[in-house]
């Protein structure tokens, strides 16, 4: 989202050879022996499904900064999943204080919602950094429908539509 880019990919657990894709931009048949294909993006691609609001308060103490962040995700409809990850550029795991359950995944602190959480999520988080350390926040919101309408078909194949919005922010 914050790169303002739109990409449409078709990914499969097996080769996509023979998959037919129909959209307003035309029809395409994938004839390559690949598990991922990039599709053309149409101008009607809807990017208004998610809005991220942040209120940040910084408390300075010596060379440390304690950040209190009120993060609000406002979505046009209930998402399928939401994942928010906080990581430092060092190998240590960031200590994040929040009323939501967190877990550590690949050295990052993660907050997750699965199976259609509310369309408005308020997430208070706080953490402390020392010196010139920075914290990277990555928000991934997945919906169970497509932002770019299209039909994907192949015999004996089941298609699961997903639209993922991704935003990164550095504190």
N, C-alpha and C positions, 0 to 999 in steps of 0.2 A: 504494500500500500504506500509506504513512504518513498518508494522508488518510482511511484506512479507508472508502473509497468503492468501490462496485461499479457498473460501467456496462457495458451490452451494446449494441454498435453493429453494424449490418450496413452494410458499405461496398462499393461497386462501381465499376468503371471505366466503367460505363454506367448508365443509369437503372434503378432497381430496380422499376419498375412491373410488377405481376403476380407478384412473388416471394411464395411461400407459406412461412410460418414456423410450424412445429408444435413445441410444447414442453409440459411438464406444466402450464403456466399457461394453455394454450389455443392456438387457431389464429388466425393473422393473415395477411391478404393486404395487401401494400403497394400502395396505389393512387395514391400521390403521384409526381410527376415529379421524383425526387430521386436523388442518388447515395449518400446516407447516411441511415439510419433508426435511431432509438433504440428499443430493445426493452425491455419490462419485465424487471426482475431478479427471479429466483425466490429464495426463502429457501435453497434447496439449493445455491446458488452456492459452489463449493469454493475457498477462499482459502488452503489449507494447502500448496500446491505449492512455495512458495519461502520460505526463511528466510534472512535476512541477518544475519551476525554481524560486528561491528567491534571491533577492539582498537586504541586510539589512544594513541600516546606523543608528547608535545609536548616539544620542546627549545627553551627561550627563549634568545635572544641579542640583547640590546638591544631594539629595537622589532620584531624579526623572530621568527617562530615557525616552526620546522621540524617538520612533522608526519610521523610514520611510522605508517602505517595498515596493519593486517593485516585485509583484507576477505575473508570467506568466504561463498560462496553455496552453500547446501544446498538441492537441489531434489528433489522426490519422484520425478522421472523425468528423463531426458535432455531438455534444452530444444532447441528448433529454433535459436534464436539468443540471444546475450547481448551487450549493449552497455553499457559503463560510460563515462560522460562526465564530465570535470572541467573546470570553467570558472570564470573570475573575473568579477567585475562590471565590470571595466575591459575595454578593447579588446585588451589584450595576451594572448598565449597562455601558459597556465600551463606551467611546466617540471615535468613529472611524471617521477619516476624509478621504474622498474619493470622486472622482467625480461621482461615481456610486450611485444609489439610495439604501439606507439601511432602514431596518425596525427592530423593536425589536420583538423577538420571544422567549418566555420563559426565559427572562433575558439576552439574547444574541443578539448581533448586527449581522444582516444577510444581505448578498448581494446575490441576486438570478437572474438567467436567466432561462427562460422557453421557450419551443417551438423552439428548434434547433438554439442556438446561434452560432457564428463563432467558427471555430476549433482552433483559437488562441485568447486567451483573456489576455489582459494586465490590471492588476488591481493594481493601486497604492493605498496604504493605509498608514495612520500614526495614531499613538496613543501614549499616555503617561501613564507610570506606575510609581508609587511611592513606595519607599522602596523596599522590596523584592517581590512585586507583580509580578505575571506572567500572560500571556495572552495565551489562548488556541485557536488555529486556526483549524477548521475542514473543509476539502474540500470534497464535495460529487459530483461526476460527474456520471450521469446516461445516458446510451446509450440505443437505442431502438432495440438492437439485442443482441444475446448471444455470450459471449467470448468462451464458451464451447458449440459446436454444439450438439443439441439434439432435439428430437421431443417429445412433450407432448400432449397427446390426451385423451379425454373422451367424450362420447356422450353428446350432449347438453351443451358443455363447450367451452368457448372462452378463449384462452391463449394469454397473452400479454407478449412478451419477453422483459427482461430488464437485463442489466449488470450495476452494480454500483461499482465504484472505490471510496474508502474512504481513506483519509490520514489525520492524525493529526500532529500538530506541536506546540511546546510550546516556546514562546518568553520569 
